[in-house]
Amino acid sequence: MTVAERIYQHVQELPSSFQAEVLDFVEYLLLKTKRKAAYQQEGITWSDLSLSMAMRGMEDEDTPDYSIADLKEVFS
């Protein structure tokens, strides 16, 4: 028996007022899940925008070539 079937079976035994509470809670969980997904996607979008704004204008700059001689400390 799946979890959904077990939930359905238990909900059938509840009075209708409690069934309404279960429905409210399930709808809350669905909304919470959708919001979390939207916030995660929005966070990625803002992160990309922030990085692109921070790097703006640096595309044309020459990048320095570093070598071992440039190191101030060497760990072995």
N, C-alpha and C positions, 0 to 999 in steps of 0.2 A: 504494500500500500504506500503510495507516495505521500509526501508531506501535505500537499494540497488536498488530497483525499482525506487525510486524517483531520486536517483543519475543518474541512466541510462537514465531516461526521460529527465533530465536537460542536460546531456552531449550530447544527440542526437540533441539538439537545438543549440549547440555551433559550431563554425567553426572548421575545422579539426586541425588548428594550436593550438587552445585552448584545443581541445580534447587531443592532444599530451601532453600539459602541465599538464592536469589532470592525464593522465596516468603516467607521470614522478613523480608527487606528490604521487600518490597511490603506485607506486613502492618504493619511498622513505619511505613512512610510513610502508610498509611491511618489508623493510630492517631494519628500526629502531626497529620494534617490534621483529624481529628475533635476532638482536644484543642485545637488552635489555634482552631477555630470556637467551641468551648465557652468558652474563655478570653476570646475577643473578646466573646461574648454576655454572659458574666459581668461583664466589664469595663464594658460599657455599663450593665448593671444596677447595679453598684456606683457608677458615675459618677452615674447618675440619683439613686440613694439619697443619695449624698454631697451633691449639689446641693440636693436637697429638704431635707435636714437642715440645711444651712447657711442656707437661706432660710426655715426654719421660723419662724413668728411675724412675719415681715416683710410678710406679705400685707396686714395692716391698717395698716401705717405709711404716712403721707403721703410721697409722693415729692416732692423739691424741684424747682422749676422753675428751670432755669438759663438765663441769657441771656448775650449777648456781654459785658455789663458785668462778669460774674463771672470772666472770663478774666484770668489774671495775665500771660500772655504771648501775644502774637499773632504768628504767623508769616505772612509774605506771600510 
